[in-house]
Amino acid sequence: MPTAQHETLIDLFRNRPALAAELLRDAFGMPVPEHKSIDIASSDFNETTPVEYRADAVVVLADEKPAMAVVVEVQRGFDRSKPWSWPVYLASVRARMKCPAALLVVAPTKRVAKWCRKPIVMGHPDLILRPLVIGPDNIPIITDPGQAGKTPEMGVLSAMAHGNRINSTEILNAAFAGLSGVDQQQATLYADMICAALKGAAFRHWESLMMTEVKYQSSFFRRVAAEWRAKGLEEGLEKGLEKGLETGLTKGLEKGREEGRAQGEARAIVVFLEARGIAVPEETRERIMRCDDLNVLEEWARRATVVDRVEKLFE
């Protein structure tokens, strides 16, 4: 049964069919025919057994008539039936659309991507299907917020594949900027996809972006940021409970809440400044992180949206 991640990856193409053509062009250097429209077509290839012969998505580029069809398959694990069904998908859509057809497989892990790239020998002389596989090793790296704004789904794939790299800040910042260009429901799904793929420092950076940008940009980001901030408050409450054993439960909980909020605000300010391209020296970072006055932090947060030098934060 398809998982939530499987369905959401497919939604990247359903929401923006042009993504398939862009990947063929940018990742594989394939020429994409001139076209006036690009749409999702029926992915059922056999009316009597649709479950067996149903691709995840079929993208059709058309002018006056179909110019090219792309069968899109998301493959998260090993499936021995695929080398038998994938050729059926291609042959069926080629016959139905009467145009060239290509197979594009999206594999989130390197191991699965390597398996998907195995040539499929058809038996007829010289007839070999070599799936075009998009995996972590060949997904384009997007660091330009403007590019991510034009192709948000490409930014999402880039963040999922490369977000855990050292110095991946620009990749995550670009992907986050791209989310502002899609509707609320899509942005929520995309943000969750990226979040699930990140760990360590990358996860913390993404968390801080969620907390910061939301506060100043849109109602969607405010709502999502609230969810992330709640997690920070939970950590603060845990600390508060520990201190409550010594200082009294009520005072301990209140202190925990304040510490959780202050820590979240301070971290968000630093990340927001860096996302705007403003350098934050180590001593300045420490000054911000040491501050536990919420009123001061909120004022710094407002200034962080307009200053051009970090020194102006404290003027």
ABEGO torsion letter per residue (X at the ends): XBBAAAAAAAAAAAABAAAAAAAAAAAAGBBBBBBABBBBBBABABAABAAABBBABBBBBBBABBABBBBBBBBABBBAAAAAAAAAAAAAAAAAAGBBBBBBBBBABAAAAAAAABBBBAGBBGBBBBBBBBBAAABBBBABAAAAAABAAAAAAAAAAAAABBGAAAAAAAAAAAAAABBAAAAAAAAAAAAAABBEAAAAAAAAAAAAAAAAABAAAAAAAAAAAAAAAAAAAAAAAAAAAAAEAAAAAAAAAAAAAAAAAAAAAAAAAAAAGBBBBAAAAAAAAABABAAAAAAAAAAAAABABAAAAAX
